[in-house]
Amino acid sequence: MKLKISILFLFVITSYYSYSQEGIPVYSDYLSDNYYLIHPSMAGAANCAKIRLTARKQWFGQDDAPSLQTLSFNGKIGERSGGGIIVFNDKNGYHSQKGVKLTYAHHIMFSRDELDLNQLSFGISGGLIQSQLDETSFGGTFDPIVFGSIQNDSYFNVDVGASYNFLDFYAHATIQGLIETRRELYTDYETDNLRKFLLSVGYVFGKRENITWEPSVLFQLFEQTKEKSIDLNLKAYKNMDFGSIWAALSYRRNFDGAQYISGSGTKDQKLQYITPIIGLNYKNFMFAYTYSNVTGDVKFDTGGYHQITLGINLFCKRERYDCNCPAIN
């Protein structure tokens, strides 16, 4: 009985960011110079066009463990606009989803010249997502809702957002899954409300020729389930002759949790994990390695989550803004 309750508890905890999430799951990818992945208003906001490739794998050694791959490109279109594209493949056990997003962003510059950064941005992404449930290996007794084949369902949705970059300060607000979309992949009673709200705030300080520090916060809210989480992040950059080296530490905590049996009583555990990241920028190339480790008494596996990010910057402007703004410069 205790084992069954522990397994159910573990499923509830991990489902917050693996099973229940449609579209691209929000992990710590954005900290690898990849804010466009979650905020459409950042398309074309930087001095360079950016290509970013990520590959994430959870629970090495476990069959059908969650994995995610994303490929994104964004850059300027003319003087005040930006565009981008994201393709992704997300697999978790019998469930998988693939999708593509196209983005348009508009940037309004309030500064007196091109050196001072004071920019307000608006972005919108339209995405087509295909969800798939593989029931071919489902066996056992007859079940009227199990077809024994691969079930597919596709839907369209929209993300909208705004960003404000002022010298060393930035803030982003995004609504993902704006449109109510009816899906019937699992049951006829699935919710059509996929809306998720994201809010990011950060500031960069320190001497630009030595080490700079970037504390930031990311808040997430799922409208339908009222699930909430917060990321507390700190990044440090060291400028070098060839580019820069940097490191980050992120702590995520969910506001919701579940109870489990411990001894003769019960305990409450909330999803929380710690993510260290190391990165290297060499000229126009970048590399980052991310490792996430879930904390708490109940875990599916002692192993962590591994992610590699590769990137290249293209078509860079010769002028750089006079600020500590690594996501822009």
Secondary structure, 3 states (H helix, E strand, C coil): CHHHHHHHHHHHHHHCCCCCCCCCCCCCHHHCCCHHHCCHHHCCCCCCEEEEEEEEEECCCCCCCCEEEEEEEEEEECCCEEEEEEEEEEEECCEEEEEEEEEEEEEEECCCCCCCCEEEEEEEEEEEEEEEEECCCCCCCCCCCCCCCEEEEEEEEEEEEEEEEECCEEEEEEEECCCCCCCCCCCCCCCCCCCEEEEEEEECEECCCCEEEEEEEEEEEECCCCCEEEEEEEEEEEECCCEEEEEEEEEEEEEEEEEEEECCEEEEEEEEEEEEEEEEEECCEEEEEEEEEECCCCCCCCCCEEEEEEEEEECCCCCCCCCCCCCCC
